[in-house]
Amino acid sequence: MVKKIAVYGTFETTEHVKQRYWKVRKDGIKQRYWKKTTRTKKVVKKGRYEFHGSGKDLYKAVVKAQKIVPKGYIDIPAKDFLKNPRRYGEKGTWIESDIDS
Amino acid sequence: MSQTSTLNCVLGFTDTETVLLDLDDVSFRTARYWARRANRWFKLEGFLILKSSENHYHVVFNRRVSWSENMRIVAWVSLLSHNRGLVKWFIMQCIKQGSTLRVSPKVEKHSPRIVYREGIQDGRIREFLVERKLIKKIVSCISRIDFV
């Protein structure tokens, strides 16, 4: 039987700071651009994993998900997540919060 | 609550074929009334009520349904009961195309516990209970692991 588990909540992670700059185009219009800097900042985000698979894979995936927080809404088999967790998540820590299902 | 100290994320049961209801700010009698009414009207065979926290209840029905029928039933209950919490929960489930109910403990809330059973319990309810047991096992294992 394929089981499905949802792991969700609020987490803290780091992301690159974006810097705004202006450039005058050839046609004379001043346009705004954004560039990704090497500086990072801490951000609080919400995200969710939907794992499906066997009990053993689910357990391993949930343990792995404690350190690797999701990049948005991720619905994947637990086996795929275990093969390459960094593809679906990034380093971060879950923080306690009152979140709805 | 020792479990919440390590586990900061929430673990829940997700399914598309099981009719689930999340009733907020209602008494047990009201929760049971809506569960009975939906059970009779849609012939859902039986139901299980779990207490999530004070005046917050979860309902799980026994009969396997399609996703469209599932949402039809939840929409029917939320329209008739005028429960704001249920309406919000229903919209969220429609967006992510799968109903989820919490199983693990949350901030200042214990894991939901069974308070009432009625009718047949050998269909989706049994599968829900199996999965609930697995999630609880995972939670207890994780709370024993020191991640720091």
gemmi code that builds the backbone of each chain (N, CA, C; Angstrom):
import gemmi

chains = {
    "A": [
        ("MET", (0.840, -1.201, 0.000), (0.000, 0.000, 0.000), (0.876, 1.252, 0.000)),
        ("VAL", (0.626, 2.143, -0.948), (1.403, 3.392, -0.996), (0.825, 4.366, 0.028)),
        ("LYS", (1.689, 4.811, 0.900), (1.255, 5.755, 1.941), (1.703, 7.157, 1.558)),
        ("LYS", (0.960, 8.137, 2.031), (1.309, 9.520, 1.719), (1.374, 10.332, 3.004)),
        ("ILE", (2.473, 11.038, 3.180), (2.661, 11.840, 4.381), (2.963, 13.285, 3.974)),
        ("ALA", (2.366, 14.221, 4.697), (2.643, 15.635, 4.450), (3.552, 16.159, 5.558)),
        ("VAL", (4.623, 16.830, 5.171), (5.516, 17.483, 6.145), (5.462, 18.960, 5.806)),
        ("TYR", (4.944, 19.761, 6.720), (4.771, 21.176, 6.396), (5.015, 22.056, 7.612)),
        ("GLY", (5.146, 23.342, 7.349), (5.373, 24.283, 8.437), (6.146, 25.504, 7.993)),
        ("THR", (6.658, 26.215, 8.986), (7.430, 27.430, 8.730), (8.892, 27.127, 8.993)),
        ("PHE", (9.773, 27.681, 8.191), (11.190, 27.411, 8.388), (12.038, 28.643, 8.119)),
        ("GLU", (13.271, 28.565, 8.614), (14.210, 29.668, 8.420), (15.308, 29.187, 7.485)),
        ("THR", (15.584, 29.951, 6.482), (16.634, 29.587, 5.529), (17.381, 30.855, 5.091)),
        ("THR", (18.425, 30.686, 4.307), (19.151, 31.868, 3.824), (18.949, 32.001, 2.320)),
        ("GLU", (18.913, 33.247, 1.870), (18.817, 33.464, 0.423), (19.700, 34.642, 0.020)),
        ("HIS", (20.096, 34.662, -1.219), (20.973, 35.729, -1.700), (20.234, 37.073, -1.715)),
        ("VAL", (20.955, 38.125, -1.312), (20.368, 39.469, -1.325), (20.393, 39.956, -2.768)),
        ("LYS", (19.292, 40.538, -3.196), (19.250, 41.058, -4.566), (19.469, 42.568, -4.531)),
        ("GLN", (20.294, 43.037, -5.456), (20.598, 44.462, -5.503), (19.971, 45.094, -6.742)),
        ("ARG", (19.396, 46.281, -6.525), (18.722, 46.952, -7.640), (19.686, 47.922, -8.314)),
        ("TYR", (19.649, 47.965, -9.609), (20.464, 48.971, -10.296), (19.741, 49.451, -11.553)),
        ("TRP", (20.141, 50.633, -11.980), (19.485, 51.254, -13.136), (20.466, 51.340, -14.289)),
        ("LYS", (19.979, 51.219, -15.500), (20.826, 51.275, -16.680), (20.093, 52.084, -17.749)),
        ("VAL", (20.805, 52.996, -18.367), (20.163, 53.772, -19.443), (20.337, 52.995, -20.744)),
        ("ARG", (19.216, 52.637, -21.331), (19.250, 51.855, -22.561), (19.653, 52.725, -23.756)),
        ("LYS", (19.912, 52.081, -24.880), (20.315, 52.805, -26.087), (19.249, 53.799, -26.538)),
        ("ASP", (17.966, 53.404, -26.321), (16.870, 54.281, -26.738), (16.581, 55.396, -25.716)),
        ("GLY", (17.417, 55.495, -24.679), (17.300, 56.587, -23.719), (16.409, 56.302, -22.521)),
        ("ILE", (15.767, 55.127, -22.500), (14.877, 54.802, -21.379), (15.706, 54.225, -20.237)),
        ("LYS", (15.447, 54.707, -19.015), (16.155, 54.213, -17.836), (15.426, 52.957, -17.331)),
        ("GLN", (16.093, 51.826, -17.337), (15.424, 50.579, -16.933), (16.016, 50.010, -15.656)),
        ("ARG", (15.125, 49.432, -14.854), (15.567, 48.852, -13.570), (15.950, 47.389, -13.763)),
        ("TYR", (17.064, 46.978, -13.170), (17.507, 45.584, -13.220), (17.807, 45.101, -11.804)),
        ("TRP", (17.820, 43.789, -11.625), (18.168, 43.208, -10.322), (19.360, 42.275, -10.513)),
        ("LYS", (20.299, 42.325, -9.597), (21.394, 41.359, -9.693), (21.554, 40.624, -8.370)),
        ("LYS", (21.915, 39.366, -8.493), (22.073, 38.535, -7.301), (23.466, 38.762, -6.727)),
        ("THR", (23.547, 39.192, -5.482), (24.849, 39.433, -4.860), (25.323, 38.171, -4.143)),
        ("THR", (26.534, 38.205, -3.649), (27.048, 37.039, -2.911), (26.613, 37.088, -1.449)),
        ("ARG", (26.119, 38.268, -1.019), (25.651, 38.405, 0.370), (24.393, 37.565, 0.574)),
        ("THR", (24.228, 37.067, 1.770), (23.005, 36.289, 2.055), (22.274, 36.891, 3.259)),
        ("LYS", (20.986, 36.621, 3.315), (20.179, 37.082, 4.456), (19.275, 35.944, 4.917)),
        ("LYS", (18.892, 36.028, 6.194), (17.996, 35.002, 6.738), (16.558, 35.355, 6.418)),
        ("VAL", (15.791, 34.387, 5.962), (14.384, 34.636, 5.656), (13.501, 33.537, 6.268)),
        ("VAL", (12.285, 33.918, 6.608), (11.323, 32.937, 7.129), (10.313, 32.641, 6.026)),
        ("LYS", (10.167, 31.363, 5.710), (9.260, 30.961, 4.617), (8.342, 29.833, 5.063)),
        ("LYS", (7.340, 29.554, 4.255), (6.464, 28.402, 4.500), (6.624, 27.428, 3.344)),
        ("GLY", (6.542, 26.161, 3.629), (6.683, 25.181, 2.551), (6.121, 23.841, 2.953)),
        ("ARG", (6.120, 22.939, 1.988), (5.488, 21.648, 2.259), (6.053, 20.545, 1.371)),
        ("TYR", (6.249, 19.376, 1.976), (6.616, 18.179, 1.242), (5.421, 17.244, 1.273)),
        ("GLU", (5.149, 16.581, 0.159), (4.142, 15.502, 0.146), (4.906, 14.256, -0.286)),
        ("PHE", (5.245, 13.401, 0.656), (5.998, 12.198, 0.342), (5.065, 11.018, 0.168)),
        ("HIS", (5.346, 10.155, -0.830), (4.600, 8.903, -0.905), (5.557, 7.756, -1.152)),
        ("GLY", (5.232, 6.606, -0.623), (6.090, 5.434, -0.758), (5.890, 4.470, 0.378)),
        ("SER", (6.875, 3.598, 0.574), (6.762, 2.601, 1.649), (7.127, 3.245, 2.999)),
        ("GLY", (6.800, 2.553, 4.071), (7.036, 3.064, 5.423), (8.485, 3.423, 5.689)),
        ("LYS", (9.391, 2.537, 5.256), (10.830, 2.741, 5.506), (11.339, 3.988, 4.779)),
        ("ASP", (10.930, 4.120, 3.505), (11.358, 5.283, 2.716), (10.791, 6.574, 3.316)),
        ("LEU", (9.542, 6.484, 3.771), (8.909, 7.675, 4.350), (9.649, 8.118, 5.604)),
        ("TYR", (10.009, 7.150, 6.428), (10.730, 7.469, 7.660), (12.056, 8.156, 7.340)),
        ("LYS", (12.806, 7.565, 6.386), (14.103, 8.141, 6.007), (13.929, 9.552, 5.425)),
        ("ALA", (12.894, 9.712, 4.607), (12.657, 11.017, 3.980), (12.294, 12.076, 5.017)),
        ("VAL", (11.471, 11.697, 5.992), (11.066, 12.661, 7.032), (12.278, 13.065, 7.875)),
        ("VAL", (13.140, 12.098, 8.181), (14.349, 12.408, 8.962), (15.234, 13.363, 8.163)),
        ("LYS", (15.391, 13.076, 6.879), (16.202, 13.926, 6.002), (15.598, 15.326, 5.901)),
        ("ALA", (14.268, 15.392, 5.871), (13.573, 16.674, 5.717), (13.703, 17.579, 6.933)),
        ("GLN", (14.220, 17.049, 8.033), (14.397, 17.880, 9.225), (15.479, 18.936, 9.011)),
        ("LYS", (16.458, 18.628, 8.162), (17.570, 19.543, 7.898), (17.443, 20.230, 6.542)),
        ("ILE", (16.707, 19.582, 5.639), (16.553, 20.141, 4.295), (15.116, 20.581, 4.095)),
        ("VAL", (14.934, 21.887, 4.061), (13.573, 22.436, 3.981), (13.139, 22.571, 2.515)),
        ("PRO", (11.818, 22.483, 2.252), (11.367, 22.444, 0.848), (11.494, 23.769, 0.109)),
        ("LYS", (11.673, 23.643, -1.199), (11.654, 24.831, -2.064), (10.226, 24.968, -2.568)),
        ("GLY", (9.356, 25.505, -1.772), (7.951, 25.675, -2.153), (7.116, 24.451, -1.849)),
        ("TYR", (6.271, 24.052, -2.802), (5.372, 22.911, -2.620), (5.911, 21.723, -3.413)),
        ("ILE", (6.359, 20.695, -2.718), (7.016, 19.553, -3.351), (6.183, 18.289, -3.146)),
        ("ASP", (5.778, 17.651, -4.244), (5.021, 16.403, -4.180), (5.821, 15.330, -4.921)),
        ("ILE", (6.544, 14.473, -4.181), (7.440, 13.498, -4.816), (7.443, 12.157, -4.076)),
        ("PRO", (7.851, 11.087, -4.768), (8.049, 9.822, -4.053), (9.226, 9.966, -3.087)),
        ("ALA", (9.119, 9.354, -1.927), (10.168, 9.470, -0.898), (11.519, 8.971, -1.430)),
        ("LYS", (11.477, 7.955, -2.304), (12.708, 7.377, -2.873), (13.476, 8.419, -3.686)),
        ("ASP", (12.742, 9.166, -4.509), (13.380, 10.202, -5.344), (14.010, 11.285, -4.478)),
        ("PHE", (13.310, 11.635, -3.398), (13.835, 12.665, -2.494), (15.122, 12.183, -1.834)),
        ("LEU", (15.147, 10.905, -1.463), (16.325, 10.363, -0.786), (17.531, 10.295, -1.736)),
        ("LYS", (17.267, 10.082, -3.034), (18.355, 10.019, -4.014), (19.041, 11.370, -4.150)),
        ("ASN", (18.249, 12.426, -4.224), (18.817, 13.757, -4.423), (18.009, 14.811, -3.663)),
        ("PRO", (18.210, 14.894, -2.343), (17.392, 15.831, -1.544), (17.621, 17.302, -1.877)),
        ("ARG", (18.851, 17.651, -2.287), (19.169, 19.054, -2.570), (18.458, 19.593, -3.821)),
        ("ARG", (17.950, 18.670, -4.623), (17.228, 19.093, -5.826), (15.852, 19.670, -5.442)),
        ("TYR", (15.284, 19.145, -4.369), (13.935, 19.546, -3.966), (13.920, 20.487, -2.756)),
        ("GLY", (15.047, 20.590, -2.060), (15.090, 21.420, -0.869), (16.407, 22.129, -0.700)),
        ("GLU", (16.490, 22.917, 0.351), (17.726, 23.634, 0.660), (17.973, 23.567, 2.155)),
        ("LYS", (19.161, 23.940, 2.568), (19.521, 23.873, 3.985), (18.686, 24.879, 4.789)),
        ("GLY", (18.191, 24.480, 5.914), (17.399, 25.383, 6.745), (16.910, 24.676, 7.992)),
        ("THR", (16.207, 25.427, 8.840), (15.674, 24.814, 10.064), (14.191, 25.142, 10.205)),
        ("TRP", (13.454, 24.155, 10.626), (12.012, 24.349, 10.848), (11.839, 25.135, 12.140)),
        ("ILE", (10.897, 26.049, 12.152), (10.623, 26.786, 13.381), (9.168, 26.576, 13.790)),
        ("GLU", (8.950, 26.646, 15.078), (7.596, 26.404, 15.599), (6.655, 27.506, 15.153)),
        ("SER", (5.513, 27.132, 14.608), (4.510, 28.137, 14.236), (3.154, 27.475, 14.132)),
        ("ASP", (2.129, 28.312, 14.254), (0.767, 27.795, 14.161), (0.337, 27.862, 12.697)),
        ("ILE", (0.446, 26.739, 12.003), (0.133, 26.714, 10.567), (-1.056, 25.792, 10.301)),
        ("ASP", (-1.874, 26.162, 9.304), (-3.033, 25.326, 8.958), (-2.634, 24.182, 8.032)),
        ("SER", (-3.481, 23.141, 8.000), (-3.237, 21.962, 7.150), (-3.236, 22.322, 5.671)),
    ],
    "B": [
        ("MET", (4.999, 18.841, 26.710), (5.090, 18.046, 25.495), (6.549, 17.903, 25.082)),
        ("SER", (7.084, 16.739, 25.225), (8.483, 16.545, 24.892), (8.698, 16.425, 23.391)),
        ("GLN", (7.648, 15.944, 22.658), (7.790, 15.695, 21.232), (7.969, 16.972, 20.420)),
        ("THR", (7.329, 18.063, 20.858), (7.384, 19.288, 20.084), (8.752, 19.960, 20.182)),
        ("SER", (9.545, 19.612, 21.183), (10.821, 20.271, 21.382), (11.790, 19.999, 20.225)),
        ("THR", (11.732, 18.800, 19.618), (12.626, 18.470, 18.519), (11.940, 18.654, 17.171)),
        ("LEU", (10.708, 18.233, 17.087), (9.985, 18.272, 15.825), (9.244, 19.604, 15.681)),
        ("ASN", (9.796, 20.490, 14.868), (9.151, 21.786, 14.692), (8.216, 21.825, 13.494)),
        ("CYS", (8.396, 20.882, 12.561), (7.480, 20.830, 11.433), (6.262, 19.977, 11.811)),
        ("VAL", (5.236, 20.038, 10.992), (4.013, 19.282, 11.276), (3.907, 18.111, 10.298)),
        ("LEU", (3.511, 16.953, 10.796), (3.329, 15.776, 9.946), (1.841, 15.464, 9.846)),
        ("GLY", (1.384, 15.225, 8.647), (-0.043, 14.982, 8.475), (-0.343, 13.870, 7.494)),
        ("PHE", (-1.621, 13.472, 7.493), (-2.108, 12.423, 6.593), (-2.766, 13.101, 5.395)),
        ("THR", (-2.320, 12.745, 4.193), (-2.896, 13.336, 2.979), (-3.536, 12.250, 2.123)),
        ("ASP", (-4.727, 12.528, 1.621), (-5.384, 11.579, 0.731), (-6.425, 12.299, -0.117)),
        ("THR", (-6.710, 11.711, -1.274), (-7.730, 12.305, -2.148), (-9.019, 11.494, -2.118)),
        ("GLU", (-8.918, 10.229, -1.713), (-10.080, 9.333, -1.769), (-10.803, 9.166, -0.438)),
        ("THR", (-10.282, 9.796, 0.599), (-10.934, 9.717, 1.910), (-11.582, 11.062, 2.220)),
        ("VAL", (-12.836, 11.010, 2.672), (-13.517, 12.264, 3.016), (-13.060, 12.687, 4.409)),
        ("LEU", (-12.440, 13.865, 4.478), (-11.932, 14.393, 5.750), (-12.582, 15.747, 6.002)),
        ("LEU", (-12.836, 16.049, 7.268), (-13.384, 17.359, 7.640), (-12.564, 17.924, 8.791)),
        ("ASP", (-12.304, 19.215, 8.761), (-11.595, 19.887, 9.856), (-12.540, 20.942, 10.422)),
        ("LEU", (-13.194, 20.625, 11.523), (-14.190, 21.535, 12.098), (-13.562, 22.353, 13.223)),
        ("ASP", (-13.531, 23.678, 13.028), (-12.938, 24.571, 14.029), (-14.028, 25.320, 14.802)),
        ("ASP", (-13.732, 25.621, 16.053), (-14.627, 26.389, 16.935), (-16.043, 25.813, 16.984)),
        ("VAL", (-16.139, 24.524, 17.181), (-17.442, 23.876, 17.350), (-17.385, 22.946, 18.567)),
        ("SER", (-18.550, 22.703, 19.156), (-18.599, 21.772, 20.282), (-18.581, 20.342, 19.734)),
        ("PHE", (-18.387, 19.388, 20.629), (-18.376, 17.987, 20.185), (-19.720, 17.589, 19.593)),
        ("ARG", (-20.808, 18.068, 20.212), (-22.159, 17.731, 19.734), (-22.386, 18.242, 18.311)),
        ("THR", (-21.920, 19.473, 18.044), (-22.082, 20.048, 16.695), (-21.259, 19.252, 15.684)),
        ("ALA", (-20.018, 18.904, 16.070), (-19.153, 18.129, 15.174), (-19.804, 16.789, 14.846)),
        ("ARG", (-20.365, 16.146, 15.883), (-21.019, 14.846, 15.687), (-22.275, 14.991, 14.826)),
        ("TYR", (-23.004, 16.114, 15.006), (-24.224, 16.369, 14.229), (-23.903, 16.455, 12.735)),
        ("TRP", (-22.841, 17.240, 12.383), (-22.485, 17.411, 10.968), (-21.915, 16.122, 10.395)),
        ("ALA", (-21.177, 15.384, 11.213), (-20.621, 14.104, 10.747), (-21.755, 13.128, 10.455)),
        ("ARG", (-22.749, 13.068, 11.343), (-23.894, 12.162, 11.164), (-24.710, 12.553, 9.937)),
        ("ARG", (-24.920, 13.880, 9.788), (-25.739, 14.371, 8.682), (-25.084, 14.055, 7.335)),
        ("ALA", (-23.777, 14.315, 7.246), (-23.044, 14.027, 5.995), (-23.005, 12.518, 5.750)),
        ("ASN", (-22.826, 11.761, 6.812), (-22.753, 10.295, 6.717), (-24.057, 9.714, 6.147)),
        ("ARG", (-25.182, 10.259, 6.633), (-26.480, 9.761, 6.188), (-26.799, 10.220, 4.753)),
        ("TRP", (-26.544, 11.496, 4.482), (-26.910, 12.094, 3.199), (-26.111, 11.491, 2.046)),
        ("PHE", (-24.806, 11.278, 2.254), (-23.940, 10.762, 1.180), (-23.628, 9.268, 1.312)),
        ("LYS", (-24.275, 8.602, 2.260), (-24.102, 7.155, 2.490), (-22.609, 6.800, 2.606)),
        ("LEU", (-21.950, 7.387, 3.600), (-20.500, 7.208, 3.752), (-20.122, 6.043, 4.667)),
        ("GLU", (-21.061, 5.245, 5.045), (-20.894, 3.986, 5.815), (-20.550, 4.168, 7.303)),
        ("GLY", (-19.710, 5.109, 7.619), (-19.344, 5.304, 9.025), (-18.349, 6.439, 9.165)),
        ("PHE", (-18.100, 6.863, 10.397), (-17.136, 7.945, 10.606), (-16.409, 7.824, 11.942)),
        ("LEU", (-15.338, 8.613, 12.025), (-14.474, 8.628, 13.201), (-14.227, 10.101, 13.556)),
        ("ILE", (-14.382, 10.451, 14.827), (-14.130, 11.849, 15.222), (-12.872, 11.897, 16.084)),
        ("LEU", (-11.975, 12.820, 15.754), (-10.757, 13.014, 16.546), (-10.769, 14.428, 17.121)),
        ("LYS", (-10.333, 14.540, 18.364), (-10.266, 15.867, 18.984), (-8.864, 16.407, 18.769)),
        ("SER", (-8.774, 17.519, 18.034), (-7.471, 18.113, 17.726), (-7.010, 18.997, 18.883)),
        ("SER", (-7.903, 19.835, 19.377), (-7.672, 20.651, 20.580), (-9.036, 21.074, 21.087)),
        ("GLU", (-9.080, 21.973, 22.062), (-10.364, 22.378, 22.627), (-11.253, 22.992, 21.529)),
        ("ASN", (-12.431, 22.435, 21.325), (-13.398, 22.889, 20.313), (-12.901, 22.787, 18.859)),
        ("HIS", (-11.932, 21.910, 18.619), (-11.449, 21.673, 17.253), (-11.491, 20.164, 17.011)),
        ("TYR", (-12.227, 19.757, 15.980), (-12.404, 18.323, 15.726), (-12.086, 17.968, 14.270)),
        ("HIS", (-11.593, 16.749, 14.073), (-11.362, 16.211, 12.739), (-12.334, 15.049, 12.540)),
        ("VAL", (-12.870, 14.914, 11.331), (-13.773, 13.793, 11.031), (-13.225, 13.027, 9.817)),
        ("VAL", (-13.218, 11.697, 9.915), (-12.776, 10.831, 8.820), (-13.922, 9.883, 8.495)),
        ("PHE", (-14.275, 9.778, 7.208), (-15.378, 8.903, 6.807), (-14.845, 7.614, 6.181)),
        ("ASN", (-15.678, 6.594, 6.164), (-15.217, 5.243, 5.787), (-15.219, 4.939, 4.293)),
        ("ARG", (-16.187, 5.467, 3.563), (-16.329, 5.067, 2.153), (-15.285, 5.740, 1.255)),
        ("ARG", (-14.748, 4.937, 0.291), (-13.797, 5.468, -0.696), (-14.585, 6.280, -1.731)),
        ("VAL", (-14.132, 7.479, -2.006), (-14.806, 8.350, -2.980), (-13.784, 8.906, -3.970)),
        ("SER", (-14.306, 9.490, -5.053), (-13.396, 10.138, -6.012), (-13.070, 11.531, -5.475)),
        ("TRP", (-12.052, 12.179, -6.056), (-11.661, 13.508, -5.577), (-12.801, 14.514, -5.750)),
        ("SER", (-13.521, 14.430, -6.903), (-14.611, 15.391, -7.131), (-15.752, 15.178, -6.139)),
        ("GLU", (-16.055, 13.908, -5.838), (-17.123, 13.628, -4.865), (-16.689, 14.074, -3.460)),
        ("ASN", (-15.411, 13.870, -3.173), (-14.861, 14.278, -1.884), (-15.084, 15.777, -1.669)),
        ("MET", (-14.697, 16.560, -2.669), (-14.822, 18.014, -2.548), (-16.289, 18.445, -2.547)),
        ("ARG", (-17.130, 17.662, -3.210), (-18.570, 17.958, -3.227), (-19.132, 17.822, -1.805)),
        ("ILE", (-18.690, 16.777, -1.102), (-19.171, 16.525, 0.263), (-18.669, 17.608, 1.217)),
        ("VAL", (-17.382, 17.948, 1.116), (-16.810, 18.978, 2.011), (-17.484, 20.331, 1.742)),
        ("ALA", (-17.723, 20.626, 0.459), (-18.390, 21.888, 0.099), (-19.810, 21.919, 0.671)),
        ("TRP", (-20.494, 20.802, 0.617), (-21.873, 20.702, 1.142), (-21.891, 21.002, 2.644)),
        ("VAL", (-20.968, 20.383, 3.375), (-20.914, 20.590, 4.838), (-20.519, 22.028, 5.153)),
        ("SER", (-19.514, 22.561, 4.449), (-19.074, 23.920, 4.769), (-20.135, 24.960, 4.419)),
        ("LEU", (-20.924, 24.695, 3.386), (-21.990, 25.634, 3.009), (-23.121, 25.618, 4.030)),
        ("LEU", (-23.501, 24.445, 4.469), (-24.629, 24.339, 5.402), (-24.244, 24.692, 6.847)),
        ("SER", (-23.004, 24.373, 7.236), (-22.608, 24.593, 8.638), (-22.165, 26.028, 8.914)),
        ("HIS", (-21.881, 26.804, 7.882), (-21.379, 28.182, 8.010), (-20.141, 28.244, 8.899)),
        ("ASN", (-19.311, 27.206, 8.841), (-18.108, 27.177, 9.672), (-16.951, 27.822, 8.898)),
        ("ARG", (-16.471, 28.990, 9.397), (-15.434, 29.747, 8.684), (-14.131, 28.960, 8.548)),
        ("GLY", (-13.792, 28.247, 9.624), (-12.560, 27.452, 9.623), (-12.607, 26.365, 8.565)),
        ("LEU", (-13.772, 25.731, 8.460), (-13.939, 24.646, 7.479), (-13.881, 25.181, 6.049)),
        ("VAL", (-14.484, 26.364, 5.836), (-14.472, 26.973, 4.499), (-13.036, 27.272, 4.073)),
        ("LYS", (-12.247, 27.840, 5.013), (-10.848, 28.176, 4.722), (-10.048, 26.895, 4.413)),
        ("TRP", (-10.273, 25.881, 5.232), (-9.580, 24.599, 5.063), (-9.954, 23.969, 3.717)),
        ("PHE", (-11.251, 24.053, 3.383), (-11.756, 23.484, 2.128), (-11.087, 24.154, 0.921)),
        ("ILE", (-10.970, 25.494, 0.960), (-10.332, 26.223, -0.154), (-8.867, 25.791, -0.293)),
        ("MET", (-8.198, 25.647, 0.868), (-6.785, 25.238, 0.841), (-6.609, 23.850, 0.228)),
        ("GLN", (-7.521, 22.941, 0.549), (-7.427, 21.574, 0.023), (-7.682, 21.550, -1.481)),
        ("CYS", (-8.608, 22.427, -1.922), (-8.897, 22.508, -3.363), (-7.659, 22.988, -4.113)),
        ("ILE", (-6.944, 23.951, -3.544), (-5.750, 24.500, -4.201), (-4.678, 23.420, -4.341)),
        ("LYS", (-4.445, 22.664, -3.270), (-3.355, 21.682, -3.348), (-3.808, 20.282, -3.784)),
        ("GLN", (-5.085, 20.135, -4.075), (-5.659, 18.891, -4.619), (-5.341, 17.660, -3.777)),
        ("GLY", (-5.641, 17.741, -2.505), (-5.451, 16.613, -1.590), (-5.833, 17.066, -0.189)),
        ("SER", (-6.643, 16.272, 0.499), (-7.054, 16.662, 1.854), (-6.006, 16.230, 2.867)),
        ("THR", (-5.650, 17.130, 3.772), (-4.649, 16.824, 4.800), (-5.205, 17.079, 6.192)),
        ("LEU", (-4.927, 16.160, 7.089), (-5.253, 16.359, 8.503), (-3.982, 16.130, 9.312)),
        ("ARG", (-3.804, 16.956, 10.338), (-2.610, 16.859, 11.168), (-2.632, 15.588, 12.019)),
        ("VAL", (-1.463, 14.970, 12.177), (-1.340, 13.796, 13.046), (-0.351, 14.073, 14.178)),
        ("SER", (0.723, 14.783, 13.862), (1.755, 15.050, 14.880), (1.331, 16.203, 15.792)),
        ("PRO", (2.027, 16.382, 16.917), (1.710, 17.537, 17.758), (2.126, 18.850, 17.081)),
        ("LYS", (1.490, 19.940, 17.491), (1.795, 21.263, 16.945), (2.057, 22.193, 18.126)),
        ("VAL", (2.391, 23.444, 17.886), (2.640, 24.395, 18.973), (1.479, 24.378, 19.975)),
        ("GLU", (1.759, 24.027, 21.191), (0.759, 23.981, 22.278), (-0.453, 23.098, 21.953)),
        ("LYS", (-0.312, 22.167, 21.042), (-1.417, 21.259, 20.721), (-0.885, 19.835, 20.673)),
        ("HIS", (-1.597, 18.922, 21.314), (-1.215, 17.508, 21.270), (-1.644, 16.914, 19.934)),
        ("SER", (-1.192, 15.702, 19.649), (-1.676, 15.055, 18.422), (-3.156, 14.691, 18.611)),
        ("PRO", (-3.956, 14.801, 17.555), (-5.394, 14.526, 17.678), (-5.683, 13.122, 18.219)),
        ("ARG", (-6.653, 13.023, 19.106), (-6.984, 11.707, 19.671), (-8.442, 11.341, 19.357)),
        ("ILE", (-8.648, 10.016, 19.234), (-9.974, 9.523, 18.844), (-10.951, 9.700, 20.010)),
        ("VAL", (-12.105, 10.314, 19.711), (-13.100, 10.509, 20.760), (-14.435, 9.823, 20.470)),
        ("TYR", (-14.682, 9.515, 19.193), (-15.984, 8.912, 18.874), (-15.919, 8.106, 17.578)),
        ("ARG", (-16.608, 6.963, 17.558), (-16.696, 6.133, 16.347), (-18.148, 5.780, 16.102)),
        ("GLU", (-18.554, 5.727, 14.826), (-19.920, 5.308, 14.497), (-19.928, 4.612, 13.141)),
        ("GLY", (-20.669, 3.561, 13.009), (-20.819, 2.844, 11.738), (-19.642, 1.929, 11.426)),
        ("ILE", (-19.549, 1.567, 10.128), (-18.501, 0.634, 9.675), (-17.141, 1.337, 9.674)),
        ("GLN", (-16.111, 0.599, 10.079), (-14.779, 1.208, 10.225), (-13.705, 0.450, 9.435)),
        ("ASP", (-14.121, -0.429, 8.495), (-13.106, -1.279, 7.864), (-12.583, -0.780, 6.520)),
        ("GLY", (-13.008, 0.374, 6.078), (-12.575, 0.897, 4.782), (-11.456, 1.917, 4.928)),
        ("ARG", (-11.772, 3.133, 4.546), (-10.767, 4.204, 4.591), (-10.346, 4.540, 6.018)),
        ("ILE", (-11.228, 4.317, 6.973), (-10.890, 4.606, 8.376), (-9.735, 3.718, 8.821)),
        ("ARG", (-9.814, 2.416, 8.424), (-8.753, 1.486, 8.824), (-7.410, 1.912, 8.209)),
        ("GLU", (-7.453, 2.343, 6.945), (-6.221, 2.792, 6.286), (-5.688, 4.068, 6.925)),
        ("PHE", (-6.612, 4.936, 7.317), (-6.199, 6.169, 7.997), (-5.498, 5.831, 9.314)),
        ("LEU", (-6.067, 4.879, 10.046), (-5.491, 4.507, 11.341), (-4.105, 3.860, 11.189)),
        ("VAL", (-3.945, 3.070, 10.101), (-2.631, 2.439, 9.834), (-1.588, 3.527, 9.581)),
        ("GLU", (-1.965, 4.480, 8.740), (-1.036, 5.558, 8.408), (-0.757, 6.472, 9.600)),
        ("ARG", (-1.780, 6.679, 10.402), (-1.639, 7.499, 11.619), (-0.631, 6.850, 12.568)),
        ("LYS", (-0.722, 5.527, 12.650), (0.193, 4.771, 13.509), (1.636, 4.938, 13.019)),
        ("LEU", (1.804, 4.859, 11.687), (3.146, 5.017, 11.098), (3.705, 6.411, 11.384)),
        ("ILE", (2.860, 7.432, 11.195), (3.317, 8.812, 11.416), (3.697, 9.004, 12.888)),
        ("LYS", (2.890, 8.457, 13.782), (3.178, 8.589, 15.223), (4.502, 7.916, 15.562)),
        ("LYS", (4.760, 6.776, 14.905), (6.006, 6.045, 15.118), (7.192, 6.892, 14.644)),
        ("ILE", (7.034, 7.498, 13.465), (8.090, 8.355, 12.923), (8.344, 9.533, 13.868)),
        ("VAL", (7.263, 10.135, 14.362), (7.395, 11.284, 15.278), (8.164, 10.887, 16.531)),
        ("SER", (7.810, 9.722, 17.091), (8.494, 9.293, 18.315), (9.968, 8.962, 18.052)),
        ("CYS", (10.261, 8.399, 16.855), (11.663, 8.109, 16.489), (12.446, 9.396, 16.322)),
        ("ILE", (11.837, 10.377, 15.633), (12.534, 11.655, 15.381), (12.785, 12.405, 16.680)),
        ("SER", (11.809, 12.364, 17.590), (11.991, 13.091, 18.860), (13.124, 12.497, 19.695)),
        ("ARG", (13.497, 11.244, 19.388), (14.611, 10.622, 20.115), (15.966, 10.997, 19.492)),
        ("ILE", (15.931, 11.399, 18.192), (17.183, 11.762, 17.512), (17.566, 13.190, 17.889)),
        ("ASP", (18.830, 13.400, 18.208), (19.311, 14.741, 18.515), (19.907, 15.322, 17.236)),
        ("PHE", (19.224, 16.322, 16.641), (19.681, 16.878, 15.370), (20.763, 17.939, 15.522)),
        ("VAL", (20.973, 18.421, 16.720), (21.944, 19.520, 16.920), (23.380, 18.991, 16.878)),
    ],
}
model = gemmi.Model(1)
for chain_id, residues in chains.items():
    chain = gemmi.Chain(chain_id)
    for i, (resn, *xyz) in enumerate(residues, 1):
        res = gemmi.Residue()
        res.name, res.seqid = resn, gemmi.SeqId(i, " ")
        for name, pos in zip(("N", "CA", "C"), xyz):
            atom = gemmi.Atom()
            atom.name, atom.element = name, gemmi.Element(name[0])
            atom.pos, atom.b_iso = gemmi.Position(*pos), 0.0
            res.add_atom(atom)
        chain.add_residue(res)
    model.add_chain(chain)
structure = gemmi.Structure()
structure.add_model(model)
structure.setup_entities()
